[in-house]
C-alpha cells in the first residue's frame, strides 16, 4: 500500500501474466499458533509437489477471498480468466480457509526459511497460504480479535510491546523543543503549519522530489525498461499516499491532499510510493519472478499478508537509503523549499521534531493493540493518538479510520522498517553494499521469517 495509508479495490487485470507487484523483541514468529495439518498430521507429504499448479490455486484463492473484502486484493495482473473465475465463485470465507489449509498440506510440514531460491519459493507459498487461511477465518467470524495473533498469522512476525509511559521522555523532549501554552499536539501542529506546501505549488514540489528519488535509485538499481507511474491528487482517504501497481512496470500513485501536506512528505512519499519503494519493489518482483521464472503467485498481492511487511518496511527504509544522513534536509532546503515558497530557516529544527515524532510511531502500534484487543474504545483511541503521537484531531481521527480498516497492519511501517534495515545493513559496510542487499531483497521471495538469512 503505502504510507499512513490504504483502503482498496480490485485492480483491473492486465492481459498477460505479469507481476506484482526499534526496538527489541522477537524478530518474527517462532511458532505457529494454529496447526498447519489436520487430524492426520504427521503423515508424509508427497515428495514431488507441482509448484506451478499450487501457485495457480493460491492465486485463485486470493482472488476469491477478495470477493468478501474489497481491501484484500491490492493488485492483480495475471490472466483475466482467473479473475473472472474467482468473481463468479460463491465460496464462503470458511470454505476458502479450508481450501487454504488443504493447499498448505501439500507442502512439507516444516520448510526452512533459508536455502536456494526454490526453497524460498516453497517457504513463501506456505507462509502466504497461512495468512490467507487466517484472514478467511477472520472474515468468517471464527477468529476473535487478537492483535498479537493477527500480526503473527498475517505478517509472520512478533513486534515488540511497549507501555505508553515509555514514550513520555520523547514527549518531554518535544515539549522542551516547542515550549508554550496549550496541549503539546497543538503546539506541534502550529509549528508544522509553517511547512505546509501551498496547493498551487504541490505539483512542482512533488515532481522535483520524485525526479530526485528516481535518479538516486537509478544509480544503484537497474529499473525495468519502460517503467512508469501516473500521479494523481485525491481527497477523503484514510491514508496520505497509495501505490496501485498495475503490472507491466506501471503504477498509479495517489497523494491525499484532503489534509495539509508538509514539505517533508514530498521526499517521503516520492521514495515510499515510487523509488525505491513500492513501484520499484513491484516492478522488480514482476520482472525477476513472474517474467523470468514464470512464478504466477506474484501476479497477485494480498494486502493482509507477510509480503506487506516487506513492502512497507522496504519502502520506509528506502527513504533513508536514497537520502542518507543530512542529504534529505539539504535537498529540501536547496530545492523544495524555494519551489514551495517556504522559508528554510527552521528546517533543522523541523527535522528534529520529525525525528522525535517518528520515535512515537511505536506508541501508535501500542494504541492499535489496545483498540483491537478491546481495551479502549473509539473515543479513547483518538485521544491517545493525539497525546502519544501528537497528531491533530483530524489526523488522529484519520488514523483511527486506518486501524478500523486495516487492523494490525500499522506494525508494517516502523517494525517492518527495522527488520529490513537489520537485513540490509548486516555485513554491509558501504552504501554500495547496502544498495546491493536492498536490491536483492526487492527481487527475491523473502518474507519476515527469512530475513535472518
C-alpha positions in Angstrom: 0.0 0.0 0.0 1.7 2.8 1.0 2.2 5.4 3.5 0.0 6.1 6.5 -2.4 4.5 4.2 -4.9 2.5 2.3 -8.5 1.1 1.6 -8.5 -0.6 -1.8 -10.3 -2.0 -4.6 -9.5 -4.6 -7.2 -7.2 -3.5 -9.9 -8.2 -4.5 -13.3 -6.4 -7.4 -14.7 -3.7 -6.8 -17.2 -3.9 -9.2 -20.1 -0.8 -11.3 -19.8 0.8 -12.8 -16.7 2.8 -10.0 -15.3 3.6 -9.5 -11.7 3.2 -7.8 -8.5 3.6 -6.4 -7.8 13.3 0.0 17.2 13.1 -1.6 19.4 13.9 -5.1 20.7 11.7 -8.1 20.8 11.4 -11.3 18.8 12.1 -10.6 15.2 9.5 -13.0 13.8 7.0 -15.6 14.8 8.9 -18.6 16.1 5.9 -20.8 16.4 2.6 -21.2 14.6 -0.4 -21.0 16.9 -2.6 -22.9 14.5 -1.8 -26.4 13.2 -0.8 -26.5 9.5 -2.1 -30.0 9.3 -5.4 -31.7 10.1 -6.1 -34.7 12.3 -3.9 -36.9 10.1 -0.9 -34.6 10.9 2.4 -36.2 10.7 1.5 -38.2 7.6 4.3 -37.9 4.9 3.8 -35.2 2.3 4.3 -36.1 -1.3 7.9 -35.5 -2.3 7.1 -34.1 -5.7 4.8 -31.1 -5.4 3.6 -29.4 -8.6 4.6 -25.9 -7.5 3.1 -24.2 -10.6 -0.3 -25.8 -10.0 -0.1 -25.0 -6.3 0.8 -21.4 -7.2 -2.2 -21.1 -9.6 -4.6 -22.5 -6.9 -3.2 -19.9 -4.5 -3.8 -17.0 -6.9 -7.4 -18.0 -7.5 -7.9 -18.5 -3.7 -6.7 -15.0 -3.0 -8.9 -13.6 -5.7 -11.9 -15.4 -4.3 -11.3 -14.1 -0.8 -11.2 -10.6 -2.4 -14.9 -11.1 -3.1 -15.5 -10.7 0.7 -13.1 -7.9 1.4 -12.6 -5.1 -1.1 -9.3 -4.1 0.6 -7.7 -7.5 0.3 -6.5 -7.7 -3.3 -4.1 -4.9 -3.5 -3.0 -5.7 -7.1 -3.7 -8.4 -9.7 -2.4 -8.5 -13.3 -2.5 -12.2 -14.2 -4.8 -13.9 -16.7 -8.2 -12.3 -16.9 -9.9 -15.7 -16.9 -8.6 -16.4 -13.4 -10.1 -13.2 -12.1 -13.4 -14.0 -14.0 -13.5 -17.4 -12.4 -12.9 -16.0 -9.0 -15.5 -13.3 -9.4 -18.1 -16.0 -10.3 -17.3 -18.1 -7.2 -19.7 -18.4 -4.4 -17.2 -19.8 -2.0 -17.7 -18.6 1.6 -14.7 -17.5 3.7 -14.9 -20.7 5.8 -14.6 -22.7 2.6 -11.7 -20.6 1.4 -10.0 -21.2 4.8 -10.4 -24.9 4.4 -9.0 -24.9 0.9 -6.0 -22.9 2.0 -5.4 -25.5 4.7 -5.5 -28.2 2.0 -3.0 -26.4 -0.2 -0.7 -26.0 2.8 -0.8 -29.7 3.5 0.6 -30.3 0.0 3.8 -28.7 1.1 6.3 -30.1 3.6 5.1 -29.5 7.2 8.4 -27.7 8.0 10.1 -25.6 5.5 13.4 -23.9 6.5 13.3 -20.1 5.9 16.6 -20.2 4.0 18.3 -22.0 1.2 18.2 -21.6 -2.5 15.5 -19.6 -4.3 13.3 -22.7 -4.9 13.2 -23.3 -1.2 12.4 -19.7 -0.6 9.5 -20.1 -3.0 8.1 -23.0 -1.0 8.5 -21.1 2.2 6.8 -18.1 0.6 3.8 -20.1 -0.5 3.4 -21.9 2.8 3.6 -18.6 4.8 1.3 -16.7 2.4 -1.3 -19.5 2.5 -1.2 -19.4 6.3 -2.1 -15.7 6.1 -4.9 -16.5 3.6 -6.3 -19.0 6.0 -6.1 -16.6 8.9 -7.8 -13.7 7.1 -10.5 -16.0 5.8 -11.2 -17.2 9.3 -11.4 -13.5 10.4 -14.0 -12.8 7.7 -15.9 -16.0 8.6 -16.1 -14.8 12.2 -14.3 -17.8 13.7 -11.3 -15.8 14.9 -11.6 -13.5 17.9 -9.8 -10.1 17.6 -6.3 -10.5 19.0 -3.5 -8.1 18.0 -0.6 -10.4 18.7 -2.2 -13.4 17.0 -3.1 -11.2 14.0 0.5 -10.0 13.4 1.9 -13.5 13.8 -0.5 -15.1 11.3 -0.9 -12.3 8.8 2.5 -10.7 8.9 4.8 -13.5 10.0 6.4 -11.5 12.9 6.3 -10.5 16.5 6.8 -6.8 17.0 8.0 -5.6 20.4 5.4 -4.5 23.0 5.9 -1.3 25.0 4.0 0.6 27.6 2.7 4.1 26.6 4.5 5.5 29.6 7.8 4.6 27.9 7.2 7.4 25.4 6.9 10.1 28.0 10.6 11.1 27.7 10.1 11.7 23.9 7.1 13.8 24.6 9.1 15.7 27.2 11.8 16.5 24.7 9.2 17.7 22.2 7.7 19.8 25.0 11.1 21.5 25.6 11.7 22.0 21.9 8.4 23.6 21.4 7.5 25.5 24.6 4.3 27.4 25.0 0.7 27.1 26.3 -1.8 24.5 25.3 -1.6 20.8 24.7 1.6 19.6 23.1 -0.1 18.2 20.0 -1.5 21.7 19.3 2.0 23.3 19.6 3.4 20.6 17.3 0.7 21.3 14.7 1.1 25.0 15.0 4.8 24.7 14.4 4.3 22.3 11.4 1.9 24.7 9.7 4.7 26.9 8.5 5.9 23.9 6.4 2.6 23.3 4.5 3.0 23.1 0.7 0.6 25.6 -0.9 -1.9 23.9 -3.2 -0.6 25.8 -6.3 3.0 24.7 -5.6 2.1 21.0 -4.9 2.8 19.7 -8.5 6.2 21.4 -8.9 7.4 20.2 -5.4 6.3 16.6 -5.9 7.7 16.5 -9.5 11.1 17.6 -8.2 11.0 15.3 -5.3 10.1 12.2 -7.4 12.7 13.0 -10.0 15.4 13.1 -7.3 14.2 9.8 -5.8 14.2 8.2 -9.2 17.7 9.5 -10.2 19.2 8.4 -6.9 17.6 4.9 -7.2 18.7 4.5 -10.8 22.4 4.9 -9.7 22.1 1.6 -7.9 19.1 -0.3 -9.2 18.5 -1.4 -12.8 14.9 -0.5 -13.3 12.8 -2.4 -15.9 12.6 -0.8 -19.3 9.6 1.4 -19.8 8.7 1.6 -16.1 6.4 4.5 -15.3 3.7 5.7 -13.0 1.0 8.3 -13.1 0.4 10.7 -10.2 -3.0 11.8 -9.0 -4.2 14.0 -6.2 -7.2 12.8 -4.2 -9.1 13.7 -1.0 -11.1 11.9 1.7 -8.9 8.9 2.2 -7.6 7.3 5.4 -4.0 7.3 4.0 -1.6 10.0 2.8 -0.4 8.2 -0.3 -1.1 5.0 -2.2 0.6 3.0 -4.9 -1.8 1.0 -7.1 0.5 -1.3 -9.1 -0.9 -2.3 -12.5 1.6 -4.6 -14.0 3.9 -4.0 -16.9 6.2 -2.0 -14.6 3.4 0.7 -14.3 1.7 2.2 -11.3 -0.9 4.8 -10.4 0.2 6.7 -7.3 -2.3 8.8 -5.5 -1.5 11.6 -3.0 -4.2 12.6 -0.5 -4.5 16.3 -0.2 -7.6 16.3 2.0 -5.4 17.4 4.9 -2.4 19.7 4.8 0.7 18.2 3.1 4.0 19.2 4.7 7.2 19.8 2.8 8.9 16.6 4.2 6.2 14.5 2.7 7.3 15.1 -0.8 10.5 13.1 -0.5 8.9 10.6 1.9 6.1 9.8 -0.5 8.2 10.1 -3.6 10.6 7.4 -2.2 8.0 5.3 -0.4 5.4 5.1 -3.1 7.9 5.3 -6.0 11.7 5.0 -5.9 13.0 2.8 -4.4 9.7 1.9 -2.7 6.5 0.2 -3.8 6.7 1.0 -7.5 10.3 -0.3 -7.7 9.6 -3.3 -5.5 6.6 -4.4 -7.5 8.3 -3.8 -10.9 11.4 -5.9 -9.8 9.3 -8.8 -8.5 7.3 -8.8 -11.7 10.5 -8.8 -13.8 12.5 -11.3 -11.8 9.9 -13.7 -10.5 7.0 -13.6 -12.9 8.5 -12.7 -16.3 11.8 -14.6 -15.9 10.7 -17.5 -13.8 7.0 -17.8 -14.5 6.0 -17.8 -10.8 2.4 -16.8 -11.1 1.9 -16.4 -7.4 3.5 -12.9 -7.7 0.8 -11.8 -10.1 -1.4 -11.2 -7.1 -0.7 -9.2 -4.0 -2.9 -9.9 -0.9 -2.7 -6.9 1.3 -3.1 -8.7 4.6 -0.1 -11.0 4.2 3.6 -11.2 5.2 4.6 -9.6 1.9 3.2 -6.3 3.1 5.7 -6.1 5.9 8.5 -6.4 3.3 6.7 -3.9 1.1 6.1 -1.3 3.7 9.4 -1.8 5.6 11.5 -1.6 2.4 9.5 1.5 1.2 10.2 3.3 4.5 13.8 2.2 4.7 14.3 3.3 1.1 13.8 6.9 2.1 16.9 6.9 4.2 18.8 4.7 1.7 18.2 7.2 -1.1 18.8 10.3 1.1 21.3 9.2 3.8 22.3 11.4 6.7 21.7 15.1 6.2 21.1 14.8 2.4 17.3 14.9 2.6 17.4 18.1 4.6 20.0 19.7 2.3 17.9 18.8 -0.8 14.8 20.1 0.7 16.4 23.4 1.7 18.1 23.9 -1.7 15.4 22.7 -4.0 12.0 22.0 -2.4 11.6 24.9 0.0 12.2 27.5 -2.8 9.7 25.7 -5.1 7.1 25.7 -2.3 7.8 29.4 -1.4 8.8 28.4 2.1 11.5 29.8 4.4 14.1 27.1 5.2 15.4 28.9 8.3 13.8 26.4 10.7 14.5 23.3 8.6 16.9 21.7 11.0 14.6 22.3 14.0 11.7 20.9 11.9 13.7 17.7 11.1 14.5 17.2 14.8 10.7 17.5 15.6 10.1 14.9 12.9 12.7 12.5 14.3 11.0 12.6 17.7 7.6 12.1 16.1 8.9 9.1 14.2 10.1 7.6 17.5 6.5 7.9 18.7 5.4 5.6 15.9 5.7 2.6 18.2 3.2 4.3 20.6 0.8 4.1 17.7 1.3 0.4 17.5 0.5 0.0 21.2 -2.6 2.2 20.8 -3.8 0.0 17.9 -3.1 -3.1 20.0 -5.2 -1.9 22.9 -8.0 -0.9 20.5 -8.1 -4.2 18.6 -8.0 -6.1 21.8 -11.0 -4.2 23.1 -9.1 -2.5 26.0 -10.1 1.0 24.7 -13.0 2.4 22.7 -13.0 4.7 19.6 -13.0 8.0 21.5 -10.1 6.8 23.6 -8.1 5.7 20.6 -8.4 9.1 19.0 -7.4 10.8 22.3 -4.4 8.6 22.7 -3.3 9.2 19.1 -3.4 12.9 19.8 -1.4 12.6 23.0 1.2 10.0 22.2 1.7 10.6 18.5 1.0 14.3 18.7 -1.5 14.3 15.8 -4.1 16.9 15.2 -7.7 15.9 16.0 -8.2 15.4 12.3 -5.1 13.3 11.8 -5.9 11.3 14.9 -9.4 10.6 13.6 -7.9 9.6 10.2 -5.5 7.2 12.0 -8.4 5.6 13.8 -10.1 5.1 10.4 -6.9 3.4 9.2 -6.9 1.0 12.2 -10.6 0.3 11.6 -9.9 -0.6 8.0 -6.5 -2.3 8.3 -6.2 -3.5 11.9 -2.7 -4.6 12.9 -1.3 -3.5 9.5 0.2 -0.5 11.3 3.2 -2.5 12.5 4.5 -2.9 9.0 5.7 0.6 8.7 8.0 1.0 11.7 8.7 -2.6 12.7 8.9 -3.6 9.1 11.5 -0.8 8.5 13.5 -2.0 11.4 13.6 -5.6 10.2 14.5 -4.5 6.6 17.2 -2.2 8.0 18.7 -5.1 10.0 18.7 -7.3 7.0 20.2 -4.8 4.6 22.9 -3.5 7.0 24.1 -6.9 8.2 27.6 -7.1 7.0 27.2 -4.2 4.6 29.9 -1.6 5.4 29.4 0.8 2.5 26.4 2.5 0.7 27.0 0.4 -2.4 26.8 -2.9 -0.4 23.6 -1.7 1.3 22.0 -0.9 -2.1 23.1 -4.3 -3.3 21.4 -6.2 -0.4 18.4 -3.9 -0.7 18.1 -4.8 -4.4 18.4 -8.5 -3.6 15.6 -8.2 -1.1 13.3 -6.4 -3.6 13.7 -9.1 -6.3 13.5 -12.2 -4.2 10.7 -14.2 -2.4 11.8 -13.2 1.1 9.3 -12.8 3.9 9.9 -11.6 7.5 10.9 -15.1 8.8 13.5 -15.4 6.1 15.3 -12.1 6.7 17.8 -13.7 9.0 19.4 -15.5 6.0 
